[in-house]
Each structure stands twice: as structure tokens, then as C-alpha cells.
Amino acid sequence: MLSWCQHLPKKNGGQFYALKGILSANEILTFSSNFKINKIISLDVPELDEQRYLVILGFN
């Protein structure tokens, strides 16, 4: 997503919001160095017994 959508948010203050299931350290390491993780929020989804996260990414 980051590689083909990086032109969409503003360079100053623009962010990506990504809904993730399993969030692995290996996947985070594959993010482009153009981006940084601003925040990871654990979500509780009613009637769902699986992990869900909201990952907020910004530009470096």
C-alpha cells in the first residue's frame, strides 16, 4: 500500500491509517524508510476473537 499510495497524503502532516490483523515485527521492518509509525492502537472488535490494530503512519 505504501509504495503505490505514497503520493496521496500531504508531505507535511499527511498520514496513512491502516487496519491490520496480525502485526509482525518483520512486516514493520519492510516499511520504506520514507515512513515512520506514529501510533499503533489495539482494537477490540465486538464478536471477533482475533487481533486487530489501527496503524497510523506518517512521513519521515
PESULRA-V477961 format. One record per residue. N is the residue number from 1. RES is the residue in one letter. PSI is psi in whole degrees, 0 to 359 (* if undefined). D_FIRST is the distance of its C-alpha to the first C-alpha in Angstrom with 1 decimal. Layout:
n->(N/N)
res->(RES/RES)
psi->(PSI/PSI)
d_first->(D_FIRST/D_FIRST)
This chain:
n->(1/2/3/4/5/6/7/8/9/10/11/12/13/14/15/16/17/18/19/20/21/22/23/24/25/26/27/28/29/30/31/32/33/34/35/36/37/38/39/40/41/42/43/44/45/46/47/48/49/50/51/52/53/54/55/56/57/58/59/60)
res->(M/L/S/W/C/Q/H/L/P/K/K/N/G/G/Q/F/Y/A/L/K/G/I/L/S/A/N/E/I/L/T/F/S/S/N/F/K/I/N/K/I/I/S/L/D/V/P/E/L/D/E/Q/R/Y/L/V/I/L/G/F/N)
psi->(315/322/322/359/6/343/351/310/159/147/325/100/350/149/156/140/119/129/123/151/251/130/107/151/325/320/319/323/339/353/144/147/353/348/155/152/119/323/146/123/123/132/140/112/119/138/21/122/29/161/140/140/148/119/123/118/145/178/146/*)
d_first->(0.0/3.8/5.6/5.7/5.9/8.0/11.0/11.0/12.5/15.8/16.3/19.2/18.3/15.0/12.7/9.5/10.8/9.1/11.6/12.1/15.0/16.2/15.0/16.3/17.3/16.2/12.5/12.9/14.7/11.9/10.0/10.8/14.2/13.2/12.0/14.2/14.4/16.7/17.5/17.0/19.0/20.4/20.8/23.8/23.3/26.7/27.8/24.8/25.7/22.3/20.2/17.6/16.1/14.6/12.7/13.1/11.6/13.3/14.0/16.7)
